[in-house]
Amino acid sequence: MDYDQLKLKNQLCFPLYAASKMTTRLYKPLLEPFELTYTQYITLLSLWENDGIAVNELGATLYLDSGTLTPLLKKLEKRGLITKARYVADERSVKINLTEEGWQLREKVKDIPLKLAKCLDLPMSDIIALHRILHQMLKSQFEEACM
């Protein structure tokens, strides 16, 4: 029996995993001056697009479970970057709003995506193609298809 399908070099998951780790590592020195982790950064990116979003919607957008999201939001709230409030119509739901300081941080970090792109030794056309393919992969909801 042939076991080529089990070779690490033939796995789609491995380069995705390794590239994800590498990318997150590249963000670290770019985010440190702002005392942000990568997960906090992507949370803020989402909030800058959708301020006032419900916690469960934010988790779905970021593919984060409540066990990861809850302490992350507490840290952002403690830093004064966000506030949490219950919806009047449904007190079970909590919405997240950026504070003025949270909005001001956007201006300070606006160059991070370009700085990261310069770290990647890829032509911009490849970066754009990879971005498109990865989003297609996420949209396909492959997890549900495999269950």
MODELLER restraints for C-alpha pairs under 7 A, 6 or more apart:
rsr = mdl.restraints
at = mdl.atoms
rsr.add(forms.Gaussian(group=physical.xy_distance, feature=features.Distance(at['CA:8:A'], at['CA:14:A']), mean=6.92, stdev=0.5))
rsr.add(forms.Gaussian(group=physical.xy_distance, feature=features.Distance(at['CA:24:A'], at['CA:38:A']), mean=6.53, stdev=0.5))
rsr.add(forms.Gaussian(group=physical.xy_distance, feature=features.Distance(at['CA:27:A'], at['CA:38:A']), mean=6.71, stdev=0.5))
rsr.add(forms.Gaussian(group=physical.xy_distance, feature=features.Distance(at['CA:27:A'], at['CA:116:A']), mean=6.93, stdev=0.5))
rsr.add(forms.Gaussian(group=physical.xy_distance, feature=features.Distance(at['CA:28:A'], at['CA:38:A']), mean=6.95, stdev=0.5))
rsr.add(forms.Gaussian(group=physical.xy_distance, feature=features.Distance(at['CA:30:A'], at['CA:112:A']), mean=6.58, stdev=0.5))
rsr.add(forms.Gaussian(group=physical.xy_distance, feature=features.Distance(at['CA:31:A'], at['CA:37:A']), mean=6.59, stdev=0.5))
rsr.add(forms.Gaussian(group=physical.xy_distance, feature=features.Distance(at['CA:40:A'], at['CA:72:A']), mean=6.65, stdev=0.5))
rsr.add(forms.Gaussian(group=physical.xy_distance, feature=features.Distance(at['CA:51:A'], at['CA:96:A']), mean=6.87, stdev=0.5))
rsr.add(forms.Gaussian(group=physical.xy_distance, feature=features.Distance(at['CA:51:A'], at['CA:97:A']), mean=5.39, stdev=0.5))
rsr.add(forms.Gaussian(group=physical.xy_distance, feature=features.Distance(at['CA:51:A'], at['CA:98:A']), mean=6.36, stdev=0.5))
rsr.add(forms.Gaussian(group=physical.xy_distance, feature=features.Distance(at['CA:52:A'], at['CA:95:A']), mean=5.53, stdev=0.5))
rsr.add(forms.Gaussian(group=physical.xy_distance, feature=features.Distance(at['CA:52:A'], at['CA:96:A']), mean=5.02, stdev=0.5))
rsr.add(forms.Gaussian(group=physical.xy_distance, feature=features.Distance(at['CA:52:A'], at['CA:97:A']), mean=4.66, stdev=0.5))
rsr.add(forms.Gaussian(group=physical.xy_distance, feature=features.Distance(at['CA:53:A'], at['CA:95:A']), mean=5.31, stdev=0.5))
rsr.add(forms.Gaussian(group=physical.xy_distance, feature=features.Distance(at['CA:53:A'], at['CA:96:A']), mean=5.63, stdev=0.5))
rsr.add(forms.Gaussian(group=physical.xy_distance, feature=features.Distance(at['CA:54:A'], at['CA:93:A']), mean=6.57, stdev=0.5))
rsr.add(forms.Gaussian(group=physical.xy_distance, feature=features.Distance(at['CA:54:A'], at['CA:94:A']), mean=5.52, stdev=0.5))
rsr.add(forms.Gaussian(group=physical.xy_distance, feature=features.Distance(at['CA:54:A'], at['CA:95:A']), mean=4.09, stdev=0.5))
rsr.add(forms.Gaussian(group=physical.xy_distance, feature=features.Distance(at['CA:54:A'], at['CA:96:A']), mean=6.17, stdev=0.5))
rsr.add(forms.Gaussian(group=physical.xy_distance, feature=features.Distance(at['CA:55:A'], at['CA:94:A']), mean=5.77, stdev=0.5))
rsr.add(forms.Gaussian(group=physical.xy_distance, feature=features.Distance(at['CA:55:A'], at['CA:95:A']), mean=5.73, stdev=0.5))
rsr.add(forms.Gaussian(group=physical.xy_distance, feature=features.Distance(at['CA:55:A'], at['CA:96:A']), mean=6.54, stdev=0.5))
rsr.add(forms.Gaussian(group=physical.xy_distance, feature=features.Distance(at['CA:59:A'], at['CA:65:A']), mean=6.03, stdev=0.5))
rsr.add(forms.Gaussian(group=physical.xy_distance, feature=features.Distance(at['CA:59:A'], at['CA:66:A']), mean=6.94, stdev=0.5))
rsr.add(forms.Gaussian(group=physical.xy_distance, feature=features.Distance(at['CA:59:A'], at['CA:69:A']), mean=6.67, stdev=0.5))
rsr.add(forms.Gaussian(group=physical.xy_distance, feature=features.Distance(at['CA:76:A'], at['CA:82:A']), mean=5.95, stdev=0.5))
rsr.add(forms.Gaussian(group=physical.xy_distance, feature=features.Distance(at['CA:77:A'], at['CA:83:A']), mean=5.73, stdev=0.5))
rsr.add(forms.Gaussian(group=physical.xy_distance, feature=features.Distance(at['CA:80:A'], at['CA:99:A']), mean=6.80, stdev=0.5))
rsr.add(forms.Gaussian(group=physical.xy_distance, feature=features.Distance(at['CA:80:A'], at['CA:101:A']), mean=6.79, stdev=0.5))
rsr.add(forms.Gaussian(group=physical.xy_distance, feature=features.Distance(at['CA:81:A'], at['CA:98:A']), mean=5.91, stdev=0.5))
rsr.add(forms.Gaussian(group=physical.xy_distance, feature=features.Distance(at['CA:81:A'], at['CA:99:A']), mean=5.30, stdev=0.5))
rsr.add(forms.Gaussian(group=physical.xy_distance, feature=features.Distance(at['CA:81:A'], at['CA:101:A']), mean=5.55, stdev=0.5))
rsr.add(forms.Gaussian(group=physical.xy_distance, feature=features.Distance(at['CA:81:A'], at['CA:102:A']), mean=4.13, stdev=0.5))
rsr.add(forms.Gaussian(group=physical.xy_distance, feature=features.Distance(at['CA:82:A'], at['CA:96:A']), mean=6.60, stdev=0.5))
rsr.add(forms.Gaussian(group=physical.xy_distance, feature=features.Distance(at['CA:82:A'], at['CA:97:A']), mean=5.44, stdev=0.5))
rsr.add(forms.Gaussian(group=physical.xy_distance, feature=features.Distance(at['CA:82:A'], at['CA:98:A']), mean=4.29, stdev=0.5))
rsr.add(forms.Gaussian(group=physical.xy_distance, feature=features.Distance(at['CA:82:A'], at['CA:99:A']), mean=5.11, stdev=0.5))
rsr.add(forms.Gaussian(group=physical.xy_distance, feature=features.Distance(at['CA:82:A'], at['CA:102:A']), mean=6.34, stdev=0.5))
rsr.add(forms.Gaussian(group=physical.xy_distance, feature=features.Distance(at['CA:83:A'], at['CA:96:A']), mean=5.85, stdev=0.5))
rsr.add(forms.Gaussian(group=physical.xy_distance, feature=features.Distance(at['CA:83:A'], at['CA:97:A']), mean=5.27, stdev=0.5))
rsr.add(forms.Gaussian(group=physical.xy_distance, feature=features.Distance(at['CA:83:A'], at['CA:98:A']), mean=6.30, stdev=0.5))
rsr.add(forms.Gaussian(group=physical.xy_distance, feature=features.Distance(at['CA:83:A'], at['CA:99:A']), mean=6.62, stdev=0.5))
rsr.add(forms.Gaussian(group=physical.xy_distance, feature=features.Distance(at['CA:84:A'], at['CA:94:A']), mean=6.44, stdev=0.5))
rsr.add(forms.Gaussian(group=physical.xy_distance, feature=features.Distance(at['CA:84:A'], at['CA:95:A']), mean=5.74, stdev=0.5))
rsr.add(forms.Gaussian(group=physical.xy_distance, feature=features.Distance(at['CA:84:A'], at['CA:96:A']), mean=4.81, stdev=0.5))
rsr.add(forms.Gaussian(group=physical.xy_distance, feature=features.Distance(at['CA:84:A'], at['CA:97:A']), mean=6.44, stdev=0.5))
rsr.add(forms.Gaussian(group=physical.xy_distance, feature=features.Distance(at['CA:85:A'], at['CA:94:A']), mean=5.48, stdev=0.5))
rsr.add(forms.Gaussian(group=physical.xy_distance, feature=features.Distance(at['CA:85:A'], at['CA:95:A']), mean=5.47, stdev=0.5))
rsr.add(forms.Gaussian(group=physical.xy_distance, feature=features.Distance(at['CA:85:A'], at['CA:96:A']), mean=6.71, stdev=0.5))
rsr.add(forms.Gaussian(group=physical.xy_distance, feature=features.Distance(at['CA:86:A'], at['CA:93:A']), mean=5.78, stdev=0.5))
rsr.add(forms.Gaussian(group=physical.xy_distance, feature=features.Distance(at['CA:86:A'], at['CA:94:A']), mean=4.35, stdev=0.5))
rsr.add(forms.Gaussian(group=physical.xy_distance, feature=features.Distance(at['CA:86:A'], at['CA:95:A']), mean=6.13, stdev=0.5))
rsr.add(forms.Gaussian(group=physical.xy_distance, feature=features.Distance(at['CA:87:A'], at['CA:93:A']), mean=5.80, stdev=0.5))
rsr.add(forms.Gaussian(group=physical.xy_distance, feature=features.Distance(at['CA:87:A'], at['CA:94:A']), mean=5.94, stdev=0.5))
rsr.add(forms.Gaussian(group=physical.xy_distance, feature=features.Distance(at['CA:87:A'], at['CA:95:A']), mean=6.59, stdev=0.5))
